[in-house]
Amino acid sequence: MVFECGNCHRNSTAESFCSECGERILPKQAEAPSPGGGQIASPLSDIIKRAMSAKASGGVVSEARLKYEQRLKGASEEIIVVADLSGSMLETIGGLNVTKHEHLRIALDDIKKNYPKVRVVVFNSTHQEWKKGVLPSPGGGTDLARALAFADQWKPKKTIIISDGLPDDEQAARVAALALTGVVDTIYCGPDGHPAIDFLRSLSERTCGTPIAWNGMRTQLAANIRGLLT
């Protein structure tokens, strides 16, 4: 297997940090183009590569690496999925007339089966840890800030936010995301062009995470979550 620096493209025989620029050296993978030019979830290899080589906006590679390491200080081994159950999750997505809530149910069942140590927090106007049983029905608002503050009690090394819209309080959600330990990945699930895409992307960029925009057409939601957990 060939390993390559994502910044200066220096090749190596093992995963490490580049001796020239300090960027993470990862397995070299071919990137598959997104059909139609829309904002669609990246292939697994690209998701992993971007997650490991995220750069701080406007900074240099060494600063990005330092920021990543600082966010992991004090973090536990916990991984938390924070899933949106607001009323809009009853809307359909993709071409199969399946609701976002049903896609989410399938994805969370997959997590519970294959990643039993991953915690799941569901939220709308309230929040709770969901462990098993029937996934609650959608309804209410999108109080992301309080859900993230709730997740912070476990000091996670990674938090994955799944949402289809803007939170009730954008600024409070930003503050809560920055206060978390570890990286914050985001998965937007909804049609292209929604303002929530940029909002969720900004959360990930500020926290060394990976943003994904999924419109229900190309892959399953479960596959995108698996990519972030691998």
Secondary structure, DSSP 8 states (H G I E B T S, - for coil): --EEETTT--EESSSEE-TTT--EEEE-------GGG------HHHHHHHHHS---TT--HHHHHHHHHHHHTT--S-EEEEEE-SGGGGSEETTTTEEHHHHHHHHHHHHHHH-TT-EEEEESSSEEE--SSS-----S---HHHHHHHHGGG--SEEEEEESS--S-HHHHHHHHHHSSSEEEEEEES-TT-HHHHHHHHHHHHTT--EEEE-SSSS-HHHHHHHHH-
